[in-house]
Amino acid sequence: MDYDKITAYLDSLVDERGIPSVDCIIRKNHKTLYRHLYGTSDKAKKIQVREDQLYLMFSMTKVQTMIALMQLVEQGKISLEDEVSKYLPAYKDLLCEKRSGNSISIVKCEKPMKIKHLVSMQSGLDYNLERPGILRVAEEKGNAATTRDFVDAFVESPLKFEPGTHFLYSLSHDAIAAIIEVVSGKQFSEYLKENIWDRIGMENTFFAKPVNYLSNLACQFICGDDGKIKAMEPTCNYQLSNLYESGGAGLISCTEDYAKLADTIACGGVSKSGKRIIKNTSIDMIKVNLLGKQSLKDIETTMGRKGYGYGVGMQVLLKPESIGSKAPQGVFGWDGAAGSCIIMDSYNKISLVFTMHVRNCGFAYSEVHPRLREFLYE
């Protein structure tokens, strides 16, 4: 790797593209090969970004939720083939939309929703936070509403399609968080703390609340339709109440904590300190593409992920040659709504974590993340 080239590229994102700050850590087999942070963390753009800077991680949360789920799979407490209604009775006898030309009818689902449909975003749920059930629970219970309260309410509306037939990015992983609570008997945050955070030393990771006035939380920015990046309120709209813990988008963390997680996963589930959080065989399962032909078309057309499949909650590079990538088949990971990403290669035991804090920044996904992936193999 040409570290000077990586640094120049990262700096250009701040100096030329207007991203307030960037931070990147690359590790191989528990050794830090590279760390560079640049830019500012406040609204006025005067305070230099810190090594322990906190960020809203948004969908980077999903990586931890999937590791937690696979721990329970390893223990034989759950199976990807299990019906969701086994753990969430509200998910039995579901309704879904059936399309015929321009008409939509509501019918009973022919097959049950399974855990594998949730982890692979093929459940039929969507990411509409204005679903009638969500609004009802929010009105009735307010900040006392729990993760389970909201998740059960997701299916008060019909699914967008028959489970397993399409890929649609959705609240599916929030439902997984509720299932983990049912199976483990613990609050989701308690489970993550005991089984991931404490084991590998993630000391600055926790769930966001609806409003976060934290001294070390980086100012959140948003890219407008005009391409200009401006400051926005420090809120996470996916945190539906004080008690709700979103398995899909709820965490606050820092680059270093996520680098520990990425390194642990890339090294077969064993941390630098020798603590195992997941088996290598489970990591191999995460990397198995669960999408059929139609769903592969969906993830490419709706999210621009050409050459990628989707396994247990993470994208997996299936055809690097189709996108001219030097990365090997099997590189996997995910990203977040504020532009951060996590990239892992468990064959070469290498990982990259990149953080920034700008919402609606389309080029982060189409340009920045692919470029960072390629830097690992140049």
C-alpha positions in Angstrom: 0.0 0.0 0.0 1.1 3.5 -0.8 0.3 5.3 2.5 1.3 8.7 1.2 -1.3 8.2 -1.6 -4.0 7.3 0.8 -3.2 10.3 3.0 -3.3 12.6 0.0 -6.7 11.2 -1.0 -8.2 11.5 2.5 -6.9 15.1 2.8 -8.4 16.0 -0.6 -11.9 14.9 0.7 -11.6 17.7 3.3 -9.7 20.3 1.3 -11.4 19.9 -2.0 -14.7 18.1 -1.4 -15.8 19.9 1.8 -16.1 16.9 4.1 -15.4 18.4 7.6 -13.3 15.5 8.9 -12.0 12.1 8.0 -10.4 9.3 10.0 -9.1 6.0 8.7 -7.5 2.9 10.4 -6.0 0.0 8.5 -4.9 -3.2 10.4 -3.5 -6.5 9.3 -3.3 -9.5 11.7 -3.8 -7.2 14.7 -1.1 -4.7 13.7 -2.0 -1.1 12.8 -0.5 -0.4 9.4 -2.0 3.0 9.0 -3.9 5.7 10.9 -4.7 9.2 9.6 -7.2 11.7 10.7 -7.7 15.2 9.4 -10.2 18.1 9.6 -12.5 19.5 12.3 -15.3 18.2 14.4 -17.4 21.3 15.3 -20.0 23.4 13.5 -17.6 26.4 13.2 -14.8 24.1 11.8 -12.2 25.2 14.3 -11.7 22.2 16.6 -9.4 19.6 15.3 -10.9 16.1 15.1 -9.7 13.8 17.9 -8.5 10.2 17.9 -11.4 9.3 20.3 -14.0 11.4 18.4 -17.5 10.0 18.7 -19.8 9.6 15.7 -23.4 8.4 15.1 -22.6 5.1 13.3 -26.1 4.6 11.8 -26.0 1.4 9.7 -22.5 0.4 10.8 -24.6 -0.8 13.8 -25.8 -3.7 11.7 -22.3 -5.3 11.7 -22.5 -5.7 15.5 -26.1 -6.9 15.4 -25.1 -9.7 13.0 -22.2 -10.8 15.0 -24.5 -11.0 18.1 -27.0 -13.0 16.1 -24.3 -15.4 14.9 -23.1 -16.0 18.4 -26.5 -17.3 19.3 -26.5 -19.4 16.1 -23.2 -21.0 17.2 -24.8 -21.8 20.6 -27.7 -23.6 18.9 -30.2 -21.1 20.4 -31.4 -20.0 17.0 -31.2 -20.9 13.3 -31.3 -18.8 10.2 -34.0 -21.2 9.0 -36.3 -20.5 12.0 -39.6 -18.7 11.4 -39.5 -15.2 12.9 -42.9 -15.9 14.6 -41.2 -18.5 16.8 -39.7 -15.5 18.7 -42.0 -12.7 17.7 -45.6 -14.0 17.5 -46.8 -10.8 15.9 -45.0 -12.0 12.7 -47.3 -14.9 12.2 -49.9 -14.9 9.4 -48.5 -11.9 7.7 -50.0 -9.9 4.9 -48.1 -8.5 1.9 -48.6 -6.4 -1.2 -49.1 -8.3 -4.5 -48.6 -6.3 -7.7 -50.2 -6.9 -11.0 -49.4 -4.2 -13.5 -50.3 -0.9 -11.9 -52.6 -2.4 -9.3 -51.7 -3.5 -5.8 -53.8 -6.0 -3.8 -53.2 -7.1 -0.2 -52.9 -10.9 0.3 -51.9 -13.3 2.9 -48.2 -14.3 2.6 -47.8 -17.8 1.1 -44.7 -18.6 3.1 -43.6 -17.5 6.6 -40.9 -14.9 7.2 -37.7 -16.6 8.3 -34.6 -15.2 10.2 -32.6 -15.6 6.9 -35.0 -13.2 5.3 -34.4 -10.6 8.0 -30.6 -10.8 7.9 -30.5 -10.6 4.1 -33.0 -7.7 3.7 -35.5 -10.0 2.0 -38.2 -9.7 4.7 -40.6 -7.4 2.9 -40.2 -4.7 5.5 -39.1 -1.2 4.4 -37.4 1.8 6.1 -40.5 3.9 6.5 -40.3 5.4 10.0 -43.8 6.8 9.4 -45.4 3.4 9.3 -48.8 3.5 11.1 -47.7 1.0 13.7 -44.6 3.0 14.6 -46.7 6.2 14.9 -49.3 4.4 17.0 -46.7 3.1 19.5 -44.9 6.5 19.7 -48.2 8.2 20.5 -49.4 5.6 23.0 -46.1 5.0 24.9 -43.8 7.8 23.9 -40.3 7.4 25.4 -41.4 4.4 27.4 -41.8 2.4 24.2 -39.3 -0.5 24.0 -37.5 -2.1 21.1 -40.1 -5.0 21.2 -43.0 -2.6 21.2 -41.9 -0.9 18.0 -40.7 -4.1 16.3 -44.0 -5.9 16.9 -45.7 -2.8 15.3 -43.7 -3.0 12.1 -46.0 -5.7 10.7 -49.3 -3.9 11.4 -48.9 -2.8 7.8 -48.6 -5.3 4.9 -45.1 -6.3 3.8 -43.9 -4.8 0.5 -43.5 -8.3 -1.0 -43.5 -12.0 -0.2 -40.5 -12.8 2.1 -37.5 -14.1 0.2 -38.5 -12.7 -3.2 -36.8 -9.3 -3.3 -34.1 -7.3 -1.6 -35.2 -4.1 0.0 -33.1 -2.2 2.6 -35.2 -2.0 5.6 -35.8 -2.2 9.4 -35.1 -5.9 9.3 -32.1 -5.7 11.5 -34.1 -3.8 14.2 -36.3 -6.9 14.3 -33.2 -9.0 14.8 -32.3 -6.9 17.8 -35.7 -7.7 19.3 -35.2 -11.4 18.6 -31.7 -11.3 20.3 -33.5 -9.8 23.4 -36.0 -12.7 23.4 -33.5 -15.4 22.9 -30.8 -14.0 25.4 -33.2 -12.7 27.9 -31.2 -9.5 28.0 -31.7 -5.9 26.8 -29.9 -5.6 23.5 -27.3 -3.1 24.7 -26.6 -5.4 27.7 -26.1 -8.3 25.4 -23.7 -6.4 23.2 -21.7 -5.0 26.1 -21.2 -8.4 27.7 -20.5 -10.4 24.5 -18.7 -7.9 22.3 -17.8 -4.5 23.8 -16.2 -5.7 27.1 -14.6 -8.7 25.5 -12.5 -6.7 22.9 -12.2 -3.4 24.7 -14.8 -1.2 22.9 -14.9 1.4 25.6 -16.6 4.2 23.7 -19.6 2.5 22.1 -23.2 2.8 23.3 -26.7 3.5 22.0 -27.8 7.0 21.0 -30.8 8.7 22.5 -33.2 10.9 20.5 -31.1 13.9 21.2 -27.4 13.7 22.0 -25.6 16.7 23.6 -22.3 15.0 24.1 -19.1 17.0 24.4 -17.2 14.6 22.1 -19.8 13.9 19.5 -18.7 15.3 16.2 -21.1 17.8 14.7 -23.3 16.1 12.1 -23.4 17.7 8.7 -25.7 17.1 5.7 -25.1 17.4 1.9 -27.9 19.5 0.4 -29.4 19.1 -3.1 -27.1 21.9 -4.2 -24.1 19.8 -3.1 -23.2 22.2 -0.3 -22.4 20.6 3.1 -23.9 22.3 6.1 -24.3 21.6 9.8 -27.4 19.8 11.1 -28.9 18.9 14.5 -27.1 16.1 16.5 -30.0 13.7 16.2 -30.5 10.1 15.2 -33.9 9.7 13.6 -33.7 5.9 13.9 -33.7 6.1 17.7 -37.5 6.0 18.2 -37.6 6.4 22.0 -35.4 6.5 25.0 -35.7 2.8 25.4 -35.6 1.8 21.8 -32.3 0.2 20.8 -32.0 0.1 17.0 -30.2 -3.0 15.7 -30.0 -1.3 12.4 -28.8 2.2 13.1 -28.6 3.1 16.9 -25.0 3.2 18.0 -22.6 5.9 18.8 -18.9 4.9 18.6 -15.4 6.0 17.5 -13.0 4.9 14.8 -10.7 3.0 17.2 -13.6 0.9 18.7 -14.8 -0.1 15.2 -11.2 -0.8 14.1 -11.0 -3.3 17.0 -14.2 -4.9 15.9 -13.1 -5.0 12.2 -9.7 -6.5 13.1 -11.2 -9.1 15.3 -13.6 -10.2 12.6 -10.9 -10.2 9.9 -8.7 -12.3 12.1 -11.2 -15.1 12.4 -13.2 -13.8 15.4 -10.2 -13.5 17.8 -9.1 -10.1 19.1 -5.6 -8.8 19.6 -5.9 -9.7 23.3 -6.8 -13.3 22.4 -10.5 -13.0 23.2 -12.8 -14.8 20.8 -16.2 -13.3 20.0 -17.2 -15.5 17.0 -16.0 -18.6 15.3 -14.3 -18.5 11.9 -16.9 -20.9 10.5 -19.6 -18.3 11.5 -17.7 -15.6 9.6 -17.7 -17.9 6.6 -21.5 -18.1 6.9 -21.8 -14.4 7.1 -20.0 -14.2 3.7 -22.3 -16.6 1.9 -24.5 -14.7 -0.5 -28.2 -15.2 0.4 -29.7 -13.3 -2.6 -31.2 -14.9 -5.6 -31.2 -13.6 -9.1 -34.0 -11.0 -8.6 -32.6 -9.8 -5.3 -29.1 -9.4 -6.8 -30.7 -7.2 -9.4 -32.5 -5.3 -6.7 -29.3 -4.5 -4.7 -27.5 -3.3 -7.8 -30.4 -1.1 -9.1 -31.5 0.3 -5.7 -28.2 0.7 -4.0 -25.6 0.7 -6.8 -23.8 -2.4 -5.4 -22.7 -3.9 -8.7 -20.5 -7.0 -8.3 -21.8 -7.5 -4.7 -24.1 -10.0 -3.0 -25.5 -9.8 0.5 -24.9 -12.4 3.2 -25.7 -12.2 6.9 -26.2 -8.4 7.2 -23.2 -7.4 5.1 -22.4 -6.9 1.4 -20.0 -9.5 0.0 -17.9 -9.0 -3.1 -18.8 -11.8 -5.5 -17.5 -10.6 -8.9 -14.6 -8.2 -8.5 -13.8 -8.5 -12.2 -17.2 -7.1 -13.1 -16.2 -3.8 -11.5 -12.5 -3.9 -12.3 -11.5 -4.4 -8.7 -8.2 -5.7 -7.5 -9.8 -6.9 -4.3 -10.3 -10.6 -3.9 -13.7 -12.3 -3.9 -15.2 -12.5 -0.4 -14.2 -9.0 0.9 -17.2 -7.9 3.0 -18.5 -5.2 5.3 -21.0 -2.3 5.3 -21.4 1.4 5.7 -23.5 4.1 7.5 -25.8 7.0 6.7 -23.2 9.5 7.7 -20.6 8.1 5.2 -18.5 5.8 7.3 -17.6 2.3 6.3 -16.1 -1.0 7.4 -14.2 -3.3 5.0 -12.9 -6.7 6.0 -10.9 -9.5 4.3 -10.8 -12.6 6.5 -8.5 -14.5 4.1 -5.7 -11.9 4.3 -6.7 -10.8 7.8 -6.9 -7.1 6.8 -9.5 -4.5 7.7 -10.2 -0.9 7.1 -12.5 1.5 9.1 -13.3 4.9 7.7 -15.3 7.5 9.6 -16.9 10.8 8.6 -20.1 12.6 9.7 -22.0 13.8 6.7 -25.6 12.7 5.8 -26.9 12.4 2.3 -23.3 12.3 0.9 -23.8 10.1 -2.2 -20.2 10.2 -3.4 -19.1 8.6 -0.2 -20.7 5.3 -1.4 -20.1 5.6 -5.1 -16.6 6.9 -5.0 -14.9 7.1 -1.5 -15.6 3.6 -0.2 -14.7 1.8 -3.5 -11.5 3.9 -3.7 -10.5 3.0 -0.1 -11.1 -0.7 -0.9 -8.8 -0.5 -3.8 -6.1 1.1 -1.8 -5.8 -2.1 0.2 -4.8 -4.0 -2.8 -2.6 -1.6 -4.8 
